[in-house]
Amino acid sequence: MNRRVGIRGLGRLAGWIFLVWGVLVAGKGFWDVVGGQPEANYFSPGPWQFVTREQWFRYAGFELCYGLACVGLAWGLWKFSERLPIWIEKKEAIAE
């Protein structure tokens, strides 16, 4: 007995997951670079005492780069999935 298994859709699905996650993380990283501040500033006697601006920008830059890397990985998965067949036939073992 043969069963059809979708292959190209798996690459597309993984690409969509990476794209959504990458856009969310890159958006948060961009916000942190432009106008965000750490939550420690809300609870400290003075701003930027627990977390310095340099540490915050380093973290926000990492967050932005990580998000953009996820978006790039999504693009790569979509391009790679174009080479894959849409379906493959898989033989199932018959259990008796």
Secondary structure as the mmCIF struct_conf table of DSSP 4:
data_model
#
loop_
_struct_conf.conf_type_id
_struct_conf.id
_struct_conf.beg_label_comp_id
_struct_conf.beg_label_asym_id
_struct_conf.beg_label_seq_id
_struct_conf.end_label_comp_id
_struct_conf.end_label_asym_id
_struct_conf.end_label_seq_id
STRN STRN1 ASN A 2 GLY A 6
HELX_RH_AL_P HELX_RH_AL_P1 ARG A 8 VAL A 34
TURN_TY1_P TURN_TY1_P1 GLY A 35 GLY A 35
TURN_TY1_P TURN_TY1_P2 GLU A 39 GLU A 39
HELX_RH_AL_P HELX_RH_AL_P2 ALA A 40 PHE A 43
BEND BEND1 SER A 44 GLY A 46
TURN_TY1_P TURN_TY1_P3 PRO A 47 TRP A 48
BEND BEND2 GLN A 49 VAL A 51
HELX_RH_AL_P HELX_RH_AL_P3 ARG A 53 SER A 81
TURN_TY1_P TURN_TY1_P4 GLU A 82 ARG A 83
BEND BEND3 LEU A 84 LEU A 84
BEND BEND4 ILE A 86 ILE A 86
STRN STRN2 TRP A 87 LYS A 91
HELX_LH_PP_P HELX_LH_PP_P1 GLU A 92 ALA A 95
#
